[in-house]
Amino acid sequence: MALAPAVLGLEFAARAARDEHIRAALTAMRRAQREATAPSIAEVTERTGVSPTIGRRKSADHPR
């Protein structure tokens, strides 16, 4: 049975909380992913005028 990506992410997070080596590896991977995707996200934002809503706080004028 395959695990859903969210479940797998939680498993990695739980292991990283307990294991310094896993935490260091996952931190490096997340940084590399952010660095690799940042230019693409910036380009799409510039072309479309739309930016990602993930991680933004909910506000009265921008309900989710």
C-alpha positions in Angstrom: 0.0 0.0 0.0 1.4 3.4 -1.0 1.4 6.2 1.5 -0.1 9.6 0.6 2.4 12.4 0.3 1.0 14.2 3.3 1.4 11.0 5.4 4.9 10.5 4.2 5.8 14.1 5.0 4.5 13.7 8.5 6.6 10.5 8.9 9.7 12.4 7.8 8.9 15.3 10.2 8.4 12.9 13.1 11.8 11.2 12.3 13.5 14.6 12.0 12.2 15.6 15.4 14.0 12.6 16.9 17.1 12.3 14.7 19.7 15.0 14.2 21.2 13.5 11.1 17.8 13.2 9.4 16.9 16.7 10.5 20.1 18.1 8.9 19.5 16.2 5.6 15.9 17.3 5.4 16.8 20.9 6.1 19.4 20.8 3.3 16.8 19.3 0.9 14.1 21.9 1.8 16.6 24.7 1.2 17.7 23.3 -2.1 14.0 22.9 -3.2 13.2 26.5 -2.2 16.3 27.8 -4.1 15.4 25.7 -7.2 11.7 26.8 -7.3 12.1 30.5 -6.3 13.0 31.7 -9.8 10.1 29.9 -11.4 7.6 31.2 -8.8 9.0 34.7 -9.3 8.6 34.4 -13.1 5.0 33.2 -12.9 4.2 35.9 -10.4 5.6 38.5 -12.7 3.8 37.2 -15.8 0.4 36.7 -14.2 0.3 39.1 -11.3 -0.8 36.3 -9.1 1.3 35.0 -6.2 1.0 31.8 -4.1 -1.3 32.0 -1.1 0.4 29.2 0.8 1.9 30.5 4.0 0.0 33.7 4.0 -2.0 34.8 7.0 -5.8 35.0 6.7 -7.0 38.6 6.6 -10.4 40.2 6.5 -10.0 41.5 2.9 -8.5 38.2 1.7 -10.6 35.3 3.0 -9.7 31.7 2.1 
